[in-house]
Amino acid sequence: MKRCYVLVVCLLSAAMISGCSTRWVQSPVVDEKKLTVSLEHRVVKGEIAQKQFNHPYDMDSRDLKILLARLDYLEAPAFYGDPETRPVFQKEEIERLVPALTAALDRAAPHQRVRFVSYNRGGGLFFRKDRKTRGVLFVKPGNRLNLAFSYVNHEIREGELQRFSKTEKTLNPLEIKSSDTPIAAPDYAGHKRTEDGEKYPMWLVADIEKIEQARMQEENAAEPGKAGESGAPAQSPAAESLSETEPSSDRSVPEQTAPAVQPETSAKTPDDSWKSRKADIKERLEYLKELYESDLIDAQEYEAQKKKLLEQLELK
């Protein structure tokens, strides 16, 4: 009887502990050698903790790519000196991460956040080391992208499990208030702050619309010859000259500066007048072609002005 009583007490105690515990439940999305991505939610007292994430969220992969490429962290020097700034992700990591993370955000429920672990090789004084970076990603109302890290480029020691560990599963990046590798935020992102105004060193909040604006500015800067702020294509100096000097007649191409021609004393014959007209039109056509081939006017402007000049020719 006493044994039975002890057993019942143990079972009740285990049930109470289990009911009061908090745990995270993961649903795998990507499980590869160099990358794992999961959707996770928290269970409190046996019930799913409800969150108001703005999920599912269709994020432009180009915006996420530019954010990850601009993330740096501060690493203490090996011997002495100031902390060194290093990129959080390698280029090949970003190429793997972006499609997986955007797909996970698009599948996530409002109570789920995206959890990821990315592996790479780097660092070390003499030899490259196996490393991993772990974090979570979610979107809050107002298009606020939250990205928080548990650790960045943590070296995988001998005997340490590369894929998972108990510490890794229980470490919540949203609770980290001090770190040896704080994240350096780009201009369009800022650190999450506590109620006292202190920064969470590993937790960033970015305005997705500002990320998009930064991306578009970089794309415009990389593509010369784009339209100005007004959206209208800029007119070439040669085209402006053509339009500003156009007389009221059909002749729209400006004459080149040349010495004044003295009128002939003898009257011109019809043949002389016709030859003079042809020579003048030919000269203007050659000048117009020269402007076009020098990229001072575009094809549309060239054809329009050429048509006007040819219309001035009259058959003899």
Steps between C-alpha positions, in 0.01 A plus 500: 500500500783731590668426165181583316469831687858598415442415135188714484681794659784470249261489207307802626823694556622416151168611352511829691859568390413416142191721510697799629793459261569708192642344188554579135365271229666503157364407159785447251496694173857444376744246642825500306864449587578872513158639591200418716181707500193427712173657602468503878237589758498507877290271716413624851316275743410266217350775281641683199600855589321730258704771327390776269770470238420634155522149353485361242709775343603525134837674517698602195813283500703796367419702813598219735818444302612862529432497876701184565785627282525820709507331842827519692607403851777613730756237594761541770857492361710189554764685707430868561347808341153613402224259394506408133196533274420184306208394278244277666441287190721385218377549144425131446309492830273781384427317175385198704320693773288746305281251305451282810410790731259668258328164440469445877352848557246431227397175675505619862183535706439809719631314808813362330841655454781386271803336659822442306852364546759574229839329474820625337878478516710801593682688773796359687853638512655237276231251398136540404254373760154348478256763629127551542262793535161460662205739512129559460303710253144637513295793372297718735209723395611813317741304277759480778746221430656360819828311482659375823811284542596251770860506380696600189771287336545286810791260452399136525742340747624145496247271661221756462195389307496691175129482432327547836572525869291546815633852545409588144143383538431690822684826422243763402659782297231742616629475856867582433593835655881477473732351242866484398394530135242782476336559164573823310174619345473668157332839465154356435502277810534556872548300817203388704500680833393404850250699704797684653626598156792257488583325173463132437842446336389203288146608406432726201174654379490622139236692305439289189392804299832672582688187396320512166585869457868430574500217248343716229754776563784252458346360184454849353856595588627186329307575178614831345275691262179437691221753510527792741286552807211630292483168314544665160802399293766767494530675166844508346670839451491449127125431506441813711697699246289360222172587670603845623638621167221358285363775277138541406558328167554129451873539536574366851873429489720797598749619248866470588685826549664593173633815338232714344459432132501810287218512247607433149474783259382281222157343511483129588355259253236245614765230483728694733214556748410130499862394555536750783185366672620140470842587637345683794266211585781249460719698737223512758434128467867423551509719810185333635652155440814609681294601803323165498816292466656698786200406722407867538147428377303178504360305204153651534632854488728412210220356286265789574752768403615300197142477374454877527817565300408255226157661466677821398641338190297584191533303186637700217 
